[in-house]
Protein backbone atom coordinates (compact mmCIF):
# COMPACT_ATOMS: atom_id res chain seq x y z
CA UNK A 1 0.00 0.00 0.00
CA UNK A 2 1.56 3.33 -1.05
CA UNK A 3 2.45 5.74 1.71
CA UNK A 4 -0.10 8.50 2.07
CA UNK A 5 1.35 11.92 1.35
CA UNK A 6 1.15 14.56 4.03
CA UNK A 7 -1.02 17.21 2.41
CA UNK A 8 -0.93 20.84 3.48
CA UNK A 9 -3.20 23.74 2.65
CA UNK A 10 -2.28 26.34 0.03
CA UNK A 11 -2.15 28.93 2.79
CA UNK A 12 0.45 27.02 4.83
CA UNK A 13 2.51 26.23 1.72
CA UNK A 14 2.40 29.82 0.49
CA UNK A 15 3.38 31.09 3.93
CA UNK A 16 6.20 28.55 4.17
CA UNK A 17 7.65 29.42 0.75
CA UNK A 18 7.46 33.17 1.30
CA UNK A 19 9.07 33.02 4.75
CA UNK A 20 11.76 30.69 3.38
CA UNK A 21 12.44 33.11 0.53
CA UNK A 22 12.79 36.05 2.93
CA UNK A 23 15.02 34.05 5.28
CA UNK A 24 17.31 33.18 2.36
CA UNK A 25 17.56 36.89 1.46
CA UNK A 26 18.58 37.75 5.06
CA UNK A 27 21.14 34.90 5.14
CA UNK A 28 22.62 36.06 1.85
CA UNK A 29 22.97 39.59 3.23
CA UNK A 30 24.82 38.25 6.27
CA UNK A 31 27.00 36.02 4.13
CA UNK A 32 27.90 38.89 1.82
CA UNK A 33 28.58 41.32 4.69
CA UNK A 34 30.69 38.94 6.77
CA UNK A 35 32.47 36.81 4.16
CA UNK A 36 32.28 38.08 0.62
CA UNK A 37 32.53 41.76 1.54
CA UNK A 38 35.85 41.26 3.39
CA UNK A 39 37.29 39.31 0.43
CA UNK A 40 36.11 41.94 -2.00
CA UNK A 41 37.56 44.72 0.15
CA UNK A 42 40.93 42.93 0.33
CA UNK A 43 41.13 42.51 -3.45
CA UNK A 44 40.06 46.12 -3.90
CA UNK A 45 42.81 47.44 -1.60
CA UNK A 46 45.47 45.28 -3.30
CA UNK A 47 44.36 46.65 -6.65
CA UNK A 48 44.66 50.22 -5.28
CA UNK A 49 48.26 49.60 -4.11
CA UNK A 50 49.23 48.08 -7.47
CA UNK A 51 47.71 51.06 -9.26
CA UNK A 52 49.61 53.47 -6.97
CA UNK A 53 52.89 51.66 -7.72
CA UNK A 54 52.31 52.07 -11.46
CA UNK A 55 51.52 55.78 -11.00
CA UNK A 56 54.62 56.34 -8.86
CA UNK A 57 56.88 54.73 -11.45
CA UNK A 58 55.42 57.08 -14.06
CA UNK A 59 55.78 60.22 -11.92
CA UNK A 60 58.79 62.55 -11.97
CA UNK A 61 60.80 63.13 -8.79
CA UNK A 62 59.70 66.77 -8.64
CA UNK A 63 56.03 65.83 -8.38
CA UNK A 64 56.38 62.60 -6.45
CA UNK A 65 55.49 63.97 -3.02
CA UNK A 66 52.36 65.71 -4.25
CA UNK A 67 51.37 62.54 -6.11
CA UNK A 68 51.88 60.38 -3.01
CA UNK A 69 49.93 62.76 -0.81
CA UNK A 70 46.97 62.83 -3.18
CA UNK A 71 46.96 59.06 -3.59
CA UNK A 72 47.26 58.40 0.15
CA UNK A 73 44.35 60.57 1.21
CA UNK A 74 42.18 59.62 -1.78
CA UNK A 75 42.67 55.83 -1.48
CA UNK A 76 42.84 55.51 2.32
CA UNK A 77 46.46 54.33 2.69
CA UNK A 78 49.37 55.68 4.74
CA UNK A 79 52.86 56.12 3.33
CA UNK A 80 56.36 56.28 4.76
CA UNK A 81 59.38 57.56 2.80
CA UNK A 82 62.94 56.79 3.97
CA UNK A 83 66.47 56.71 2.57
CA UNK A 84 67.73 54.12 5.01
CA UNK A 85 66.07 52.55 8.03
CA UNK A 86 64.93 55.83 9.53
CA UNK A 87 61.73 57.72 8.65
CA UNK A 88 62.11 60.76 6.50
CA UNK A 89 58.42 61.61 6.37
CA UNK A 90 54.97 60.05 6.62
CA UNK A 91 51.78 60.79 4.76
CA UNK A 92 48.29 60.20 6.18
CA UNK A 93 49.77 58.62 9.31
CA UNK A 94 46.59 59.35 11.24
CA UNK A 95 44.71 56.85 9.12
CA UNK A 96 42.97 54.29 11.32
CA UNK A 97 45.30 51.28 11.67
CA UNK A 98 48.41 52.95 10.18
CA UNK A 99 51.55 51.23 11.54
CA UNK A 100 53.91 54.13 10.74
CA UNK A 101 52.71 56.39 13.58
CA UNK A 102 54.32 54.20 16.24
CA UNK A 103 57.53 52.26 16.37
CA UNK A 104 56.18 48.84 15.38
CA UNK A 105 59.17 46.50 15.59
CA UNK A 106 57.67 43.91 13.25
CA UNK A 107 57.07 46.52 10.58
CA UNK A 108 60.53 48.01 11.04
CA UNK A 109 62.05 44.54 10.56
CA UNK A 110 60.09 44.04 7.31
CA UNK A 111 61.17 47.48 6.05
CA UNK A 112 64.81 46.82 6.91
CA UNK A 113 64.74 43.42 5.24
CA UNK A 114 63.45 44.98 2.02
CA UNK A 115 66.10 47.73 2.08
CA UNK A 116 68.82 45.16 2.69
CA UNK A 117 67.57 42.81 -0.03
CA UNK A 118 68.33 45.21 -2.86
CA UNK A 119 64.93 44.39 -4.49
CA UNK A 120 63.03 47.08 -6.35
CA UNK A 121 59.66 46.13 -4.92
CA UNK A 122 58.14 43.66 -2.52
CA UNK A 123 54.77 42.89 -0.95
CA UNK A 124 54.24 42.02 2.71
CA UNK A 125 51.03 40.53 4.09
CA UNK A 126 50.71 40.29 7.84
CA UNK A 127 48.41 40.72 10.82
CA UNK A 128 48.21 44.14 12.39
CA UNK A 129 48.46 43.08 16.00
CA UNK A 130 47.29 46.47 17.29
CA UNK A 131 43.95 46.15 15.48
CA UNK A 132 43.89 42.36 14.96
CA UNK A 133 43.16 42.70 11.28
CA UNK A 134 44.80 41.54 8.04
CA UNK A 135 47.13 44.18 6.54
CA UNK A 136 49.42 44.71 3.59
CA UNK A 137 52.58 46.77 3.07
CA UNK A 138 54.09 47.46 -0.33
CA UNK A 139 57.84 48.33 -0.51
CA UNK A 140 59.06 50.21 -3.54
CA UNK A 141 62.54 51.57 -4.38
CA UNK A 142 62.28 54.97 -6.00
CA UNK A 143 65.58 56.63 -7.02
CA UNK A 144 67.63 56.69 -3.79
CA UNK A 145 64.58 56.50 -1.53
CA UNK A 146 62.30 53.72 -0.35
CA UNK A 147 58.56 54.17 -0.33
CA UNK A 148 56.40 51.99 1.90
CA UNK A 149 52.63 52.03 1.45
CA UNK A 150 50.38 50.47 4.07
CA UNK A 151 46.71 49.45 3.71
CA UNK A 152 44.22 47.65 5.90
CA UNK A 153 42.81 44.58 4.14
CA UNK A 154 39.66 44.70 6.28
CA UNK A 155 37.27 47.63 6.42
CA UNK A 156 37.47 48.99 9.98
CA UNK A 157 35.76 52.33 9.40
CA UNK A 158 33.24 53.46 11.98
CA UNK A 159 30.43 53.37 9.41
CA UNK A 160 31.12 49.75 8.51
CA UNK A 161 31.39 48.76 12.16
CA UNK A 162 28.07 50.39 12.99
CA UNK A 163 26.41 48.78 9.96
CA UNK A 164 27.68 45.34 10.98
CA UNK A 165 26.41 45.81 14.50
CA UNK A 166 23.04 46.98 13.29
CA UNK A 167 22.71 44.27 10.64
CA UNK A 168 21.50 41.78 13.24
CA UNK A 169 18.71 44.10 14.36
CA UNK A 170 17.87 45.02 10.79
CA UNK A 171 17.69 41.33 9.85
CA UNK A 172 15.31 40.58 12.73
CA UNK A 173 13.09 43.51 11.83
CA UNK A 174 13.19 42.55 8.13
CA UNK A 175 12.25 38.95 8.96
CA UNK A 176 9.30 40.10 11.11
CA UNK A 177 8.10 42.40 8.33
CA UNK A 178 8.57 39.58 5.81
CA UNK A 179 6.44 37.24 7.96
CA UNK A 180 3.68 39.87 8.22
CA UNK A 181 3.75 40.44 4.44
CA UNK A 182 3.85 36.69 3.84
CA UNK A 183 0.80 36.11 6.05
CA UNK A 184 -1.05 38.91 4.26
CA UNK A 185 -0.17 37.59 0.79
CA UNK A 186 -1.00 34.02 1.78
CA UNK A 187 -4.43 35.10 3.04
CA UNK A 188 -4.94 37.32 0.00
CA UNK A 189 -4.33 34.39 -2.32
CA UNK A 190 -5.91 31.55 -0.37
CA UNK A 191 -9.05 33.18 1.07
CA UNK A 192 -10.81 33.43 -2.34
CA UNK A 193 -9.79 29.84 -3.14
CA UNK A 194 -11.09 28.64 0.24
CA UNK A 195 -14.42 30.40 -0.34
CA UNK A 196 -14.70 28.96 -3.85
CA UNK A 197 -13.91 25.46 -2.51
CA UNK A 198 -16.65 25.66 0.12
CA UNK A 199 -19.19 26.84 -2.46
CA UNK A 200 -18.05 24.19 -4.94
CA UNK A 201 -18.81 21.54 -2.28
CA UNK A 202 -22.32 22.97 -1.94
CA UNK A 203 -22.64 22.85 -5.73
CA UNK A 204 -21.58 19.20 -5.65
CA UNK A 205 -24.42 18.53 -3.21
CA UNK A 206 -26.94 19.94 -5.68
CA UNK A 207 -27.26 23.52 -4.42
CA UNK A 208 -27.41 25.51 -7.66
CA UNK A 209 -28.12 28.84 -5.92
CA UNK A 210 -24.49 29.39 -4.87
CA UNK A 211 -22.60 32.34 -6.35
CA UNK A 212 -18.88 32.40 -7.00
CA UNK A 213 -17.55 35.86 -6.20
CA UNK A 214 -14.66 37.30 -8.18
CA UNK A 215 -11.47 38.70 -6.63
CA UNK A 216 -8.66 40.85 -8.03
CA UNK A 217 -6.58 37.83 -9.08
CA UNK A 218 -7.04 36.86 -12.73
CA UNK A 219 -6.57 33.09 -12.35
CA UNK A 220 -9.02 32.93 -9.43
CA UNK A 221 -11.51 35.05 -11.38
CA UNK A 222 -11.19 32.65 -14.32
CA UNK A 223 -11.89 29.74 -11.96
CA UNK A 224 -14.92 31.54 -10.51
CA UNK A 225 -16.25 32.27 -14.01
CA UNK A 226 -15.75 28.63 -15.06
CA UNK A 227 -17.54 27.33 -11.98
CA UNK A 228 -20.38 29.79 -12.51
CA UNK A 229 -20.80 28.50 -16.06
CA UNK A 230 -20.63 24.91 -14.79
CA UNK A 231 -23.27 25.74 -12.17
CA UNK A 232 -25.59 27.16 -14.81
CA UNK A 233 -25.10 24.15 -17.08
CA UNK A 234 -25.62 21.71 -14.20
CA UNK A 235 -28.78 23.57 -13.24
CA UNK A 236 -30.09 23.31 -16.79
CA UNK A 237 -29.12 19.65 -16.99
CA UNK A 238 -30.81 18.88 -13.69
CA UNK A 239 -33.98 20.64 -14.84
CA UNK A 240 -33.94 18.80 -18.16
CA UNK A 241 -33.30 15.53 -16.37
CA UNK A 242 -36.39 16.07 -14.25
CA UNK A 243 -38.35 16.94 -17.39
CA UNK A 244 -37.09 13.76 -19.05
CA UNK A 245 -38.10 11.64 -16.09
CA UNK A 246 -41.54 13.26 -16.13
CA UNK A 247 -41.89 12.73 -19.91
CA UNK A 248 -40.64 9.14 -19.85
CA UNK A 249 -42.80 8.35 -16.83
CA UNK A 250 -45.83 9.75 -18.62
CA UNK A 251 -45.09 7.90 -21.88
CA UNK A 252 -44.48 4.66 -20.00
CA UNK A 253 -47.48 5.01 -17.74
CA UNK A 254 -49.99 5.54 -20.55
CA UNK A 255 -49.31 2.31 -22.54
CA UNK A 256 -48.92 0.31 -19.33
CA UNK A 257 -52.32 1.55 -18.17
CA UNK A 258 -53.88 0.68 -21.52
CA UNK A 259 -52.25 -2.75 -21.60
CA UNK A 260 -53.60 -3.54 -18.15
CA UNK A 261 -57.07 -2.17 -18.96
CA UNK A 262 -57.47 -4.12 -22.22
CA UNK A 263 -56.03 -7.29 -20.66
CA UNK A 264 -58.69 -7.07 -17.92
CA UNK A 265 -61.37 -6.45 -20.57
CA UNK A 266 -60.28 -9.58 -22.43
CA UNK A 267 -60.29 -11.55 -19.19
CA UNK A 268 -63.69 -10.36 -18.03
CA UNK A 269 -65.68 -9.45 -21.17
CA UNK A 270 -64.31 -9.76 -24.69
CA UNK A 271 -63.01 -13.30 -24.39
CA UNK A 272 -66.55 -14.31 -25.40
CA UNK A 273 -66.38 -12.22 -28.61
CA UNK A 274 -63.48 -13.28 -30.83
CA UNK A 275 -63.56 -10.13 -32.99
CA UNK A 276 -63.55 -7.84 -29.96
CA UNK A 277 -60.85 -9.91 -28.29
CA UNK A 278 -58.62 -9.65 -31.39
CA UNK A 279 -59.20 -5.89 -31.51
CA UNK A 280 -58.19 -5.56 -27.87
CA UNK A 281 -55.16 -7.79 -28.41
CA UNK A 282 -54.06 -5.58 -31.33
CA UNK A 283 -54.19 -2.55 -29.01
CA UNK A 284 -52.09 -4.40 -26.42
CA UNK A 285 -49.55 -5.28 -29.14
CA UNK A 286 -49.41 -1.65 -30.35
CA UNK A 287 -48.86 -0.32 -26.84
CA UNK A 288 -46.19 -2.96 -26.24
CA UNK A 289 -44.43 -1.82 -29.41
CA UNK A 290 -44.66 1.72 -28.12
CA UNK A 291 -42.97 0.69 -24.85
CA UNK A 292 -40.28 -1.21 -26.75
CA UNK A 293 -39.52 1.85 -28.82
CA UNK A 294 -39.19 4.01 -25.71
CA UNK A 295 -36.83 1.57 -24.02
CA UNK A 296 -34.75 1.11 -27.20
CA UNK A 297 -34.32 4.88 -27.56
CA UNK A 298 -33.04 5.13 -24.00
CA UNK A 299 -30.69 2.15 -24.43
CA UNK A 300 -29.38 3.39 -27.79
CA UNK A 301 -28.48 6.81 -26.42
CA UNK A 302 -26.94 5.29 -23.32
CA UNK A 303 -24.66 3.11 -25.48
CA UNK A 304 -23.68 6.02 -27.72
CA UNK A 305 -22.95 8.28 -24.74
CA UNK A 306 -20.87 5.62 -22.96
CA UNK A 307 -18.78 4.92 -26.08
CA UNK A 308 -20.11 1.45 -26.78
CA UNK A 309 -20.34 0.26 -30.40
CA UNK A 310 -18.00 2.99 -31.59
CA UNK A 311 -16.77 0.92 -34.52
CA UNK A 312 -18.76 1.84 -37.60
CA UNK A 313 -19.52 -0.73 -40.25
CA UNK A 314 -18.92 1.46 -43.29
CA UNK A 315 -20.35 0.12 -46.53
CA UNK A 316 -21.68 1.36 -49.85
CA UNK A 317 -25.45 1.31 -50.32
CA UNK A 318 -28.27 3.12 -52.13
CA UNK A 319 -29.59 5.84 -49.83
CA UNK A 320 -32.75 6.32 -51.95
CA UNK A 321 -33.61 2.66 -51.64
CA UNK A 322 -33.19 2.78 -47.86
CA UNK A 323 -35.40 5.87 -47.49
CA UNK A 324 -38.14 4.26 -49.58
CA UNK A 325 -37.92 1.16 -47.42
CA UNK A 326 -38.28 3.26 -44.26
CA UNK A 327 -41.27 5.17 -45.65
CA UNK A 328 -43.16 1.88 -46.20
CA UNK A 329 -43.34 1.55 -42.41
CA UNK A 330 -45.46 4.70 -42.31
CA UNK A 331 -48.11 3.45 -44.72
CA UNK A 332 -50.50 2.79 -41.86
CA UNK A 333 -50.47 6.39 -40.62
CA UNK A 334 -50.79 7.63 -44.21
CA UNK A 335 -54.00 5.64 -44.49
CA UNK A 336 -55.41 6.13 -41.01
CA UNK A 337 -54.24 9.66 -40.21
CA UNK A 338 -53.99 11.08 -43.75
CA UNK A 339 -50.34 12.07 -43.48
CA UNK A 340 -48.81 13.27 -46.74
CA UNK A 341 -45.21 12.32 -47.50
CA UNK A 342 -43.60 14.24 -50.37
CA UNK A 343 -40.38 12.80 -51.73
CA UNK A 344 -37.82 14.58 -53.93
CA UNK A 345 -34.94 12.20 -54.64
CA UNK A 346 -32.84 11.03 -57.57
CA UNK A 347 -33.26 7.49 -58.86
CA UNK A 348 -30.25 6.36 -56.86
CA UNK A 349 -27.71 7.82 -54.41
CA UNK A 350 -24.76 5.57 -53.58
CA UNK A 351 -23.23 6.61 -50.26
CA UNK A 352 -20.67 5.30 -47.76
CA UNK A 353 -21.83 4.98 -44.15
CA UNK A 354 -23.03 2.57 -41.49
CA UNK A 355 -26.32 1.47 -43.04
CA UNK A 356 -28.15 0.57 -39.82
CA UNK A 357 -27.14 3.69 -37.93
CA UNK A 358 -27.92 6.01 -40.82
CA UNK A 359 -31.35 4.39 -41.12
CA UNK A 360 -31.83 5.15 -37.44
CA UNK A 361 -31.00 8.82 -38.11
CA UNK A 362 -33.55 9.05 -40.94
CA UNK A 363 -36.18 7.19 -38.93
CA UNK A 364 -35.79 9.54 -35.93
CA UNK A 365 -35.90 12.67 -38.09
CA UNK A 366 -39.07 11.49 -39.87
CA UNK A 367 -40.66 10.68 -36.49
CA UNK A 368 -39.75 14.17 -35.31
CA UNK A 369 -41.26 15.76 -38.43
CA UNK A 370 -44.49 13.75 -37.99
CA UNK A 371 -44.74 14.86 -34.38
CA UNK A 372 -44.36 18.56 -35.11
CA UNK A 373 -45.71 19.13 -38.64
CA UNK A 374 -48.62 21.46 -39.24
CA UNK A 375 -52.34 20.82 -39.72
CA UNK A 376 -51.72 19.85 -43.36
CA UNK A 377 -49.81 16.82 -42.00
CA UNK A 378 -47.20 17.27 -44.67
CA UNK A 379 -43.65 15.88 -44.37
CA UNK A 380 -41.08 16.38 -47.14
CA UNK A 381 -37.99 14.23 -47.68
CA UNK A 382 -35.35 15.57 -50.07
CA UNK A 383 -32.07 14.10 -51.28
CA UNK A 384 -29.91 16.56 -53.25
CA UNK A 385 -26.52 15.81 -54.76
CA UNK A 386 -23.75 18.25 -53.77
CA UNK A 387 -20.55 17.49 -55.70
CA UNK A 388 -19.56 14.00 -54.52
CA UNK A 389 -21.86 14.05 -51.48
CA UNK A 390 -25.61 13.97 -50.84
CA UNK A 391 -27.61 16.37 -48.68
CA UNK A 392 -30.65 14.87 -46.95
CA UNK A 393 -33.43 17.20 -45.76
CA UNK A 394 -36.46 16.31 -43.60
CA UNK A 395 -38.98 19.17 -43.64
CA UNK A 396 -42.16 19.78 -41.62
CA UNK A 397 -44.72 22.59 -41.82
CA UNK A 398 -45.17 23.14 -38.10
CA UNK A 399 -44.88 26.22 -35.92
CA UNK A 400 -41.10 26.23 -36.12
CA UNK A 401 -38.52 26.59 -33.36
CA UNK A 402 -37.46 29.81 -31.65
CA UNK A 403 -33.95 30.96 -32.46
CA UNK A 404 -33.05 30.85 -28.75
CA UNK A 405 -34.06 27.18 -28.58
CA UNK A 406 -32.15 25.98 -31.66
CA UNK A 407 -28.81 25.38 -29.84
CA UNK A 408 -30.56 23.12 -27.31
CA UNK A 409 -32.66 20.86 -29.51
CA UNK A 410 -29.80 18.35 -29.80
CA UNK A 411 -29.44 18.05 -26.01
CA UNK A 412 -30.16 14.58 -24.76
CA UNK A 413 -32.70 15.83 -22.20
CA UNK A 414 -34.27 18.52 -24.37
CA UNK A 415 -37.91 18.26 -25.42
CA UNK A 416 -39.68 21.03 -27.27
CA UNK A 417 -42.32 22.67 -25.16
CA UNK A 418 -44.87 22.58 -28.02
CA UNK A 419 -47.43 19.84 -27.82
CA UNK A 420 -46.92 17.11 -30.35
CA UNK A 421 -49.04 14.41 -31.89
CA UNK A 422 -49.04 11.03 -30.23
CA UNK A 423 -48.84 9.02 -33.46
CA UNK A 424 -45.18 8.38 -32.77
CA UNK A 425 -43.72 8.16 -29.28
CA UNK A 426 -41.21 10.90 -28.40
CA UNK A 427 -38.97 10.89 -25.35
CA UNK A 428 -36.85 13.85 -26.31
CA UNK A 429 -33.97 11.46 -27.06
CA UNK A 430 -34.39 11.06 -30.82
CA UNK A 431 -32.42 14.16 -31.84
CA UNK A 432 -29.70 13.40 -29.29
CA UNK A 433 -29.29 9.98 -30.92
CA UNK A 434 -29.16 11.63 -34.36
CA UNK A 435 -26.44 13.98 -33.17
CA UNK A 436 -24.31 11.18 -31.71
CA UNK A 437 -24.50 9.03 -34.85
CA UNK A 438 -23.77 11.88 -37.28
CA UNK A 439 -20.81 13.10 -35.20
CA UNK A 440 -19.53 9.54 -35.03
CA UNK A 441 -19.58 9.54 -38.84
CA UNK A 442 -18.09 13.06 -38.91
CA UNK A 443 -20.98 14.22 -41.12
CA UNK A 444 -22.07 17.85 -41.21
CA UNK A 445 -25.61 18.43 -39.93
CA UNK A 446 -27.88 21.24 -38.77
CA UNK A 447 -31.35 22.73 -38.59
CA UNK A 448 -33.10 25.74 -40.13
CA UNK A 449 -36.42 26.95 -38.78
CA UNK A 450 -38.87 29.78 -39.50
CA UNK A 451 -41.62 30.50 -36.99
CA UNK A 452 -45.10 29.55 -38.21
CA UNK A 453 -43.66 28.11 -41.43
CA UNK A 454 -41.77 24.99 -40.45
CA UNK A 455 -38.42 23.38 -39.70
CA UNK A 456 -35.81 21.68 -41.88
CA UNK A 457 -33.35 19.17 -40.45
CA UNK A 458 -30.46 18.25 -42.73
CA UNK A 459 -27.25 16.24 -42.87
CA UNK A 460 -24.66 15.53 -45.58
CA UNK A 461 -23.61 11.97 -46.38
CA UNK A 462 -20.37 11.09 -48.14
CA UNK A 463 -20.92 9.77 -51.64
CA UNK A 464 -19.20 6.88 -53.31
Long-range contacts (C-beta under 8 A, 24 or more apart in sequence): 9-190, 10-186, 10-189, 10-190, 10-193, 11-186, 11-187, 11-189, 11-190, 11-194, 12-186, 14-182, 14-185, 14-186, 14-189, 14-190, 15-182, 15-183, 15-186, 18-178, 18-181, 18-182, 18-185, 18-186, 19-178, 19-179, 19-182, 22-174, 22-175, 22-178, 22-179, 22-182, 23-175, 23-178, 25-174, 25-178, 26-171, 26-174, 26-175, 26-178, 29-167, 29-171, 30-167, 30-171, 33-163, 33-164, 33-167, 34-164, 37-155, 38-154, 38-155, 41-153, 41-154, 41-155, 42-134, 42-153, 42-154, 45-77, 45-136, 45-151, 45-152, 45-153, 46-136, 46-151, 46-153, 48-75, 48-76, 48-77, 48-151, 49-77, 49-136, 49-138, 49-149, 49-151, 52-77, 52-138, 52-149, 53-121, 53-138, 53-140, 53-149, 56-140, 56-142, 56-147, 57-142, 61-142, 61-143, 64-142, 68-147, 72-149, 75-151, 76-151, 76-152, 77-149, 77-150, 77-151, 78-149, 78-150, 79-147, 79-148, 79-149, 79-150, 80-111, 80-147, 80-148, 80-150, 81-145, 81-146, 81-147, 81-148, 82-111, 82-115, 82-145, 82-146, 82-148, 83-144, 83-145, 83-146, 84-115, 85-111, 85-112, 85-115, 88-145, 96-131, 96-152, 96-156, 96-157, 97-128, 97-130, 97-131, 97-133, 97-135, 97-152, 97-156, 98-150, 99-128, 99-130, 99-135, 99-137, 99-150, 100-148, 100-150, 102-130, 104-130, 107-137, 107-150, 110-137, 110-139, 111-137, 111-139, 111-146, 111-148, 114-139, 114-146, 114-148, 115-146, 125-153, 128-152, 131-156, 188-217, 189-217, 189-220, 192-217, 192-220, 192-224, 193-220, 193-223, 196-220, 196-223, 196-224, 196-227, 199-227, 200-227, 203-227, 203-230, 203-231, 203-234, 206-238, 208-234, 208-235, 208-238, 237-413, 240-411, 240-413, 240-414, 241-413, 243-413, 243-415, 243-428, 244-413, 244-415, 244-427, 244-428, 244-429, 247-415, 247-427, 247-428, 248-294, 248-298, 248-427, 251-290, 251-294, 251-425, 251-426, 251-427, 252-291, 252-294, 255-287, 255-288, 255-290, 255-291, 256-287, 256-291, 258-283, 258-284, 258-287, 259-284, 259-287, 259-288, 290-425, 293-425, 294-425, 294-427, 297-427, 297-429, 297-430, 297-433, 298-427, 298-429, 300-360, 300-429, 300-433, 301-412, 301-429, 301-432, 301-433, 301-436, 304-433, 304-436, 304-437, 304-440, 305-412, 305-436, 310-440, 312-353, 312-354, 312-357, 312-440, 312-441, 313-354, 313-355, 313-356, 314-352, 314-353, 314-354, 315-352, 315-353, 315-354, 315-355, 316-350, 316-351, 316-352, 316-464, 317-350, 317-351, 317-353, 317-355, 318-348, 318-349, 318-350, 319-349, 319-350, 319-351, 319-358, 319-383, 319-390, 319-392, 319-461, 320-345, 320-346, 320-347, 320-348, 320-349, 320-383, 321-348, 322-355, 322-358, 322-359, 322-362, 323-362, 323-381, 323-383, 323-392, 326-359, 326-362, 326-363, 326-366, 327-366, 327-381, 330-366, 330-370, 333-370, 333-423, 337-377, 337-423, 338-377, 339-370, 339-373, 339-377, 339-378, 339-379, 339-423, 340-376, 340-377, 340-378, 340-379, 341-379, 341-380, 341-381, 342-378, 342-379, 342-380, 342-381, 343-380, 343-381, 343-382, 344-380, 344-381, 344-382, 344-383, 344-384, 345-381, 345-382, 345-383, 346-383, 346-385, 349-383, 349-385, 349-390, 349-463, 350-463, 350-464, 351-390, 351-461, 351-462, 351-463, 351-464, 352-461, 352-462, 352-463, 352-464, 353-441, 353-443, 353-461, 353-462, 354-437, 354-441, 357-437, 357-440, 357-441, 358-437, 358-441, 358-461, 360-433, 360-437, 361-433, 361-434, 361-437, 361-438, 361-459, 362-392, 362-394, 364-430, 364-431, 364-433, 364-434, 365-394, 365-430, 365-434, 365-457, 366-394, 367-424, 367-426, 367-430, 368-394, 368-396, 368-426, 368-430, 368-431, 368-457, 369-394, 369-395, 369-396, 369-455, 369-457, 370-396, 370-421, 370-423, 370-424, 371-420, 371-421, 371-423, 371-424, 371-426, 372-396, 372-398, 372-399, 372-416, 372-418, 372-420, 372-455, 373-397, 373-398, 373-454, 374-398, 374-399, 374-454, 385-463, 386-460, 388-462, 388-463, 388-464, 389-460, 389-461, 389-462, 389-463, 390-460, 390-461, 390-463, 391-458, 391-459, 391-460, 391-461, 392-458, 392-459, 392-460, 392-461, 393-456, 393-457, 393-458, 394-456, 394-457, 394-458, 395-454, 395-455, 395-456, 395-457, 396-454, 396-455, 397-453, 397-454, 398-454, 398-455, 399-451, 399-452, 400-449, 400-450, 400-451, 400-452, 400-453, 400-454, 400-455, 401-447, 401-449, 401-451, 401-455, 402-451, 403-449, 406-447, 406-449, 409-447, 410-434, 410-435, 434-459
